[in-house]
Amino acid sequence: MDTQTIDQAPSELALHRVLWLLKFLRGVVLHVFLALGATLALATTADDRTIDVAPYSPVYGRVEESIVLRTAVHAAEPALMAAFVPAGPVGRRPPSLAVVAKDNAAGDGWTRWTLALAFADHESRITLAFPTDPETQPVEARWPQPCIHERRPTCVE
């Protein structure tokens, strides 16, 4: 049996260095935010929230224990759970996210969920549609698109 040695291409070695540098810089930025007293936030519609220890894989092939936030919704019918993480530090008022409406009265096989997102003195309403029967797979062309209502409605199309 012959043995073959496969070397990394020089560009692959450079890519690994760049990825490591980006990961390092991300950690430095997060550390500076936390050192300056900045607050990071997470808003969720889940009623059940617990902090736990669970397996975590920071890189392929390595598993470590880490502190995690577990969220759950307990319901007898289909339910919606959503989360929002702001891109930057939070001021005095943390973000909030809530399910404000569930509508399947149109009879078209879709259930529309409306979420209210309040962040930085701005509130948006987000409407998402899901099949009423989770066993059916509707025709792709008929999927209603998500709609975000702000001061002026802007819908994804």
KOLDOKE-360091 format. One record per residue (C-alpha): residue in three letters; x negated, y, z negated. Coordinates in steps of 0.5 Angstrom, whole numbers, plus 500, padded with zeros to 3 digits. Example, Ala and Ser with C-alpha at 12.3 -4.5 7.8 and 13.67 -1.06 7.14 Angstrom:
REM residues 2
ala475491484/ser473498486/
This chain:
REM residues 157
met500500500/asp497507502/thr497513497/gln499520500/thr498526497/ile502532498/asp500539496/gln504545495/ala504550500/pro500556498/ser507560499/glu510555494/leu505557489/ala506564490/leu514563490/his513560483/arg509566480/val514571483/leu520567479/trp516566473/leu515574473/leu522575474/lys524571468/phe519574464/leu521581466/arg529579465/gly527577458/val523584456/val529588459/leu534584454/his529585448/val528592449/phe536593450/leu537589443/ala531593440/leu534599441/gly540597438/ala544596444/thr550592444/leu552586449/ala559584449/leu563578452/ala571579452/thr575573453/thr583571453/ala581564449/asp584564442/asp580558440/arg572561439/thr567558436/ile559558435/asp556551436/val549548437/ala549544444/pro545541449/tyr542547454/ser537546460/pro533552461/val530549467/tyr531542471/gly528536467/arg528540460/val534539455/glu534543449/glu538545443/ser541552443/ile547556440/val553557444/leu560560444/arg565555446/thr572557448/ala578553449/val586554450/his591549448/ala597549452/ala603544454/glu603547461/pro598550466/ala594556462/leu589561464/met582563461/ala578568463/ala572572461/phe568578462/val561580461/pro559587462/ala553589466/gly550593461/pro550595454/val557597451/gly559603447/arg563604441/arg569601444/pro568593446/pro571591452/ser578587452/leu581582456/ala588579456/val593576460/val599580460/ala604577465/lys605570468/asp610570474/asn612564479/ala619567480/ala618568488/gly619560489/asp613560494/gly609555490/trp604560487/thr604562480/arg601569479/trp597571473/thr596578471/leu590580467/ala589587463/leu581589463/ala579595459/phe572597459/ala569604458/asp575608457/his578605464/glu583600465/ser584595471/arg590590472/ile587584476/thr592579479/leu590572481/ala594566484/phe594559483/pro598553486/thr604552481/asp603544482/pro596542480/glu596536485/thr598540491/gln592543496/pro595548500/val593550507/glu587555506/ala590560510/arg596561506/trp592563499/pro594569496/gln588574495/pro586577488/cys588584487/ile585589483/his590595481/glu586601479/arg588608480/arg589606487/pro590599489/thr585596492/cys586588495/val581583497/glu582581504/
